Amino acid sequence: MELDGDTTDDVELIARIAMGDRDAFADFYRRHIALVYSTAFRVLNNATDAEDVTQEVMFMLWEKSPMYDKSRGKPGTWTVTMARNKAIDRLRSIQRRSKLNTGVENESRIHEQTADTSLPADDLEAGEQNSLVRSAVLKLNKDQREVIEMAYFNGLSQQEISERINKPIGTVKARIRRGMIRLRKLVTTKI
């Protein structure tokens, strides 16, 4: 695989970054920051979110530089791919939160509209169901409870959870799946 001058320089910079060279990181940052930002902005169409993603990607670059393999592509392409993936994760998270907020607002509106006509027994049943679910979540093991709370109450994607708890994505998916199966069993045996 023959590399052009800029790519060779970038490969060398990545190798030096992997060894903790801050000057190499600063050089790589100056070379690629605009491209990383514009990639994130194209996906998100929001300057603040694009800036956040850019900083996250550059931090990821610092941490993941030892994993870079020049036979799989150019450093610039690798960095842009990280930016695009991180921006898509951010967009999905924003969309989930928005959907959740809209659902909560609609639920509140419906509850307000039916509050005058609801029967005390209906309120009691809803409260019992909420209590049942809360107590079932508390019966999950710590790992399952943690990822389920992050996914369903904080609106994080599986990738974001993986990064936050520093576990592989497969582990996160398995914990969520097992936790949901256990919740279903706990809730259905009580109803």
C-alpha distance (Angstrom), angle and dihedral (degrees) to the residues before:
residue distance angle dihedral
M1 . . .
E2 3.80 . .
L3 3.79 117.3 .
D4 3.80 128.5 -157.8
G5 3.83 121.2 -126.9
D6 3.81 97.7 -94.1
T7 3.80 92.0 46.0
T8 3.81 91.3 48.8
D9 3.80 89.2 50.7
D10 3.82 90.5 48.5
V11 3.82 91.5 49.4
E12 3.79 89.4 51.9
L13 3.81 90.7 47.7
I14 3.81 91.4 51.2
A15 3.82 90.3 49.9
R16 3.81 90.1 50.9
I17 3.82 91.4 45.8
A18 3.80 88.2 53.3
M19 3.80 87.1 58.2
G20 3.82 90.9 52.1
D21 3.83 98.3 -100.0
R22 3.81 105.8 161.6
D23 3.82 93.6 -170.4
A24 3.80 90.4 56.3
F25 3.80 89.1 49.9
A26 3.82 90.7 50.7
D27 3.82 90.6 51.2
F28 3.80 93.0 47.7
Y29 3.81 90.0 45.4
R30 3.83 92.1 53.5
R31 3.80 91.2 48.1
H32 3.80 97.6 48.5
I33 3.81 109.5 23.3
A34 3.82 94.4 94.9
L35 3.80 92.6 50.1
V36 3.81 92.6 47.1
Y37 3.82 91.5 48.7
S38 3.82 94.1 47.0
T39 3.82 90.7 49.0
A40 3.80 91.2 52.2
F41 3.81 92.1 44.1
R42 3.82 92.7 51.8
V43 3.81 89.8 56.0
L44 3.81 98.2 39.8
N45 3.81 103.1 29.4
N46 3.81 88.2 -151.6
A47 3.81 123.7 104.7
T48 3.81 96.7 -150.8
D49 3.80 94.1 49.2
A50 3.82 90.7 44.4
E51 3.81 90.2 52.4
D52 3.81 91.0 50.0
V53 3.79 91.9 49.0
T54 3.81 90.8 47.1
Q55 3.78 91.3 55.1
E56 3.82 91.6 46.1
V57 3.80 91.1 50.8
M58 3.79 93.1 49.3
F59 3.80 89.4 49.7
M60 3.82 89.2 49.0
L61 3.81 88.9 50.2
W62 3.81 90.2 55.0
E63 3.81 91.6 49.3
K64 3.82 99.0 38.8
S65 3.80 99.4 40.2
P66 3.84 91.7 103.5
M67 3.83 87.5 60.7
Y68 3.83 93.9 56.4
D69 3.82 113.2 118.4
K70 3.81 113.9 -165.8
S71 3.80 91.3 -158.3
R72 3.81 89.1 67.0
G73 3.82 97.4 55.0
K74 3.77 148.5 -55.2
P75 3.81 120.4 -53.9
G76 3.80 91.5 -119.7
T77 3.80 91.7 53.1
W78 3.82 90.6 47.1
T79 3.81 90.5 51.7
V80 3.81 94.0 46.5
T81 3.82 90.0 49.1
M82 3.81 89.9 53.3
A83 3.83 89.1 49.1
R84 3.79 93.1 49.6
N85 3.82 93.4 47.1
K86 3.81 93.0 46.4
A87 3.83 90.9 47.8
I88 3.81 91.3 50.3
D89 3.82 89.7 49.9
R90 3.81 89.4 50.5
L91 3.81 91.8 48.3
R92 3.81 91.8 50.6
S93 3.79 90.6 48.7
I94 3.81 91.1 50.5
Q95 3.80 90.8 48.5
R96 3.83 91.9 49.1
R97 3.80 91.7 49.8
S98 3.79 90.9 47.5
K99 3.80 91.2 49.3
L100 3.80 90.6 47.5
N101 3.82 92.1 48.7
T102 3.81 91.1 48.3
G103 3.81 89.7 50.1
V104 3.79 91.7 49.5
E105 3.81 91.5 48.0
N106 3.81 91.6 49.0
E107 3.80 90.9 46.8
S108 3.81 90.2 50.3
R109 3.78 91.8 48.4
I110 3.81 91.5 49.4
H111 3.79 90.7 46.2
E112 3.81 90.9 50.4
Q113 3.80 91.5 48.5
T114 3.79 93.2 48.9
A115 3.79 96.6 36.9
D116 3.78 91.9 94.7
T117 3.80 92.6 48.5
S118 3.79 100.2 38.8
L119 3.73 118.6 106.2
P120 3.78 121.8 -126.9
A121 3.80 87.9 -118.8
D122 3.85 89.5 59.6
D123 3.80 91.3 52.4
L124 3.77 90.7 46.8
E125 3.81 92.1 51.0
A126 3.82 92.4 48.7
G127 3.80 90.4 48.8
E128 3.79 90.9 49.5
Q129 3.81 91.2 50.7
N130 3.82 91.6 49.4
S131 3.78 89.9 48.8
L132 3.80 90.8 48.2
V133 3.80 92.7 52.1
R134 3.82 92.4 45.6
S135 3.78 92.1 51.2
A136 3.83 91.1 45.9
V137 3.82 91.0 53.0
L138 3.80 89.4 51.3
K139 3.84 89.6 54.8
L140 3.81 92.1 60.0
N141 3.76 117.4 99.5
K142 3.81 115.8 -96.9
D143 3.83 95.3 -101.2
Q144 3.81 94.7 49.9
R145 3.81 93.4 43.6
E146 3.82 91.2 49.9
V147 3.82 96.1 53.7
I148 3.80 94.4 40.9
E149 3.80 91.5 51.5
M150 3.82 90.9 48.0
A151 3.81 92.5 48.4
Y152 3.79 101.9 40.6
F153 3.79 104.8 25.6
N154 3.82 100.5 32.0
G155 3.82 97.1 33.3
L156 3.81 95.6 -129.8
S157 3.78 121.3 157.8
Q158 3.78 119.8 -121.6
Q159 3.81 88.9 -107.5
E160 3.82 91.4 52.9
I161 3.81 90.5 48.7
S162 3.81 90.0 49.1
E163 3.79 91.0 53.4
R164 3.79 94.1 43.1
I165 3.82 95.9 51.7
N166 3.82 93.1 32.5
K167 3.82 94.8 -125.6
P168 3.83 129.7 127.2
I169 3.81 116.5 -89.8
G170 3.82 90.1 -116.7
T171 3.80 90.1 58.6
V172 3.81 90.7 51.1
K173 3.81 92.3 49.2
A174 3.80 92.0 48.2
R175 3.81 92.7 49.3
I176 3.80 92.1 49.8
R177 3.81 92.1 47.1
R178 3.82 94.1 47.9
G179 3.80 91.0 43.9
M180 3.81 92.5 51.9
I181 3.81 91.5 48.0
R182 3.81 90.0 50.7
L183 3.84 91.9 46.5
R184 3.80 90.8 51.4
K185 3.80 90.5 52.0
L186 3.79 93.2 46.2
V187 3.79 94.1 48.4
T188 3.82 97.5 42.5
T189 3.79 93.3 49.7
K190 3.82 89.5 55.0
I191 3.82 96.2 48.2
